Amino acid sequence: MGLKATNITKQFNGIDVIKKFDFTIDAGEIVTLVGRSGTGKTTLMRLLNQLEKADNGTIVIDDTFLCKENAEGKADYVSKKEQKTYGNQIGMVFQDYQLFPNLTVIENCLEAPLAQKLMTKEEAVQKAESLLQQMGILDKRDVYPGTLSGGQQQRAAIARAMMLNPKILCFDEPTSALDRDTANGIGKMIQEIASDGTGILIVTHDIDFAEQYGTRSVSSDLFIA
Ligand SMILES: Nc1ncnc2c1ncn2[C@@H]1O[C@H](COP(=O)(O)OP(=O)(O)OP(=O)(O)O)[C@@H](O)[C@H]1O
């Protein structure tokens, strides 16, 4: 069980960035996506997180499809409602974290589940507090993101991304703005999350980090092989 992307093709301006590529993330594994600059790592992560659309192929998490390859090989996207269901199975932590600056840390966590009416306020607060505790920043629950260090913002972004218990959690360059000690703290946190069965995808240029914390590495040099 986990994420399965099959026969994925993505072009920009008629040029293949990803061509007929198969990719999986199993429950509990930490897949690191490494490779030269401009080879499509971020593009693949954006496809899985609905920020770009695949031209061809199938993307599914467990039994929840985002798109299915049709008879002509094109990616047929499911309805908007079903896309939302898929979206709740996957979370993303952005390189610049993208926390809402005008909301406190806990309000950042509450936003998606309450906007989608997926939890009561009490349930959401309880879940957010427990995640902030796990991330070691419960004392920061009522402050604004701008007052946090980079590592603390990363932890707040992870808590927010985990509010809906995603089966897959993606990180774009999680260590790029962090010193080595802070990066190791995040690496251990990621291992802890994976040990509960969440599948992890990490796009990174940090080879040491990938080797230390990844359980499997995929090279984007293969995307158009
Ligand atoms: N929205 C877009 N429109 C046009 N071209 C794009 C778009 N997004 C990405 N590209 C192109 O797709 C290619 C792959 O970009 P991508 O950012 O996925 O690579 P990457 O491997 O993540 O690079 P880096 O390691 O530098 O972050 C690049 O040539 C890029 O210019």
Ligand as a Chemical Component Dictionary entry (heavy atoms), coordinates in Angstrom:
data_LIG
# 
_chem_comp.id                   LIG 
_chem_comp.type                 NON-POLYMER 
_chem_comp.pdbx_formal_charge   0 
_chem_comp.three_letter_code    LIG 
# 
loop_
_chem_comp_atom.comp_id 
_chem_comp_atom.atom_id 
_chem_comp_atom.alt_atom_id 
_chem_comp_atom.type_symbol 
_chem_comp_atom.charge 
_chem_comp_atom.model_Cartn_x 
_chem_comp_atom.model_Cartn_y 
_chem_comp_atom.model_Cartn_z 
_chem_comp_atom.pdbx_ordinal 
LIG N1  N1  N 0 5.715  25.819 -14.864 1  
LIG C1  C1  C 0 6.717  25.568 -15.713 2  
LIG N2  N2  N 0 6.682  26.045 -16.970 3  
LIG C2  C2  C 0 7.673  25.769 -17.844 4  
LIG N3  N3  N 0 8.751  25.024 -17.559 5  
LIG C3  C3  C 0 8.844  24.520 -16.319 6  
LIG C4  C4  C 0 7.837  24.764 -15.326 7  
LIG N4  N4  N 0 8.199  24.129 -14.178 8  
LIG C5  C5  C 0 9.387  23.522 -14.433 9  
LIG N5  N5  N 0 9.770  23.759 -15.709 10 
LIG C6  C6  C 0 10.976 23.241 -16.348 11 
LIG O1  O1  O 0 11.041 21.844 -16.110 12 
LIG C7  C7  C 0 12.391 21.431 -15.890 13 
LIG C8  C8  C 0 12.473 20.692 -14.555 14 
LIG O2  O2  O 0 12.312 21.622 -13.481 15 
LIG P1  P1  P 0 12.259 21.153 -11.944 16 
LIG O3  O3  O 0 12.119 22.395 -11.127 17 
LIG O4  O4  O 0 11.234 20.097 -11.798 18 
LIG O5  O5  O 0 13.705 20.512 -11.769 19 
LIG P2  P2  P 0 14.466 20.099 -10.438 20 
LIG O6  O6  O 0 15.120 18.784 -10.726 21 
LIG O7  O7  O 0 13.534 20.157 -9.288  22 
LIG O8  O8  O 0 15.553 21.253 -10.337 23 
LIG P3  P3  P 0 16.327 21.839 -9.047  24 
LIG O9  O9  O 0 17.164 20.703 -8.536  25 
LIG O10 O10 O 0 17.157 22.938 -9.622  26 
LIG O11 O11 O 0 15.287 22.322 -8.084  27 
LIG C9  C9  C 0 13.249 22.681 -15.967 28 
LIG O12 O12 O 0 13.798 22.762 -17.267 29 
LIG C10 C10 C 0 12.261 23.794 -15.726 30 
LIG O13 O13 O 0 12.659 24.981 -16.370 31 
# 
loop_
_chem_comp_bond.comp_id 
_chem_comp_bond.atom_id_1 
_chem_comp_bond.atom_id_2 
_chem_comp_bond.value_order 
_chem_comp_bond.pdbx_ordinal 
LIG N1  C1  SING 1  
LIG C1  N2  SING 2  
LIG C1  C4  DOUB 3  
LIG N2  C2  DOUB 4  
LIG C2  N3  SING 5  
LIG N3  C3  DOUB 6  
LIG C3  C4  SING 7  
LIG C3  N5  SING 8  
LIG C4  N4  SING 9  
LIG N4  C5  DOUB 10 
LIG C5  N5  SING 11 
LIG N5  C6  SING 12 
LIG C6  O1  SING 13 
LIG C6  C10 SING 14 
LIG O1  C7  SING 15 
LIG C7  C8  SING 16 
LIG C7  C9  SING 17 
LIG C8  O2  SING 18 
LIG O2  P1  SING 19 
LIG P1  O3  DOUB 20 
LIG P1  O4  SING 21 
LIG P1  O5  SING 22 
LIG O5  P2  SING 23 
LIG P2  O6  DOUB 24 
LIG P2  O7  SING 25 
LIG P2  O8  SING 26 
LIG O8  P3  SING 27 
LIG P3  O9  DOUB 28 
LIG P3  O10 SING 29 
LIG P3  O11 SING 30 
LIG C9  O12 SING 31 
LIG C9  C10 SING 32 
LIG C10 O13 SING 33 
# 
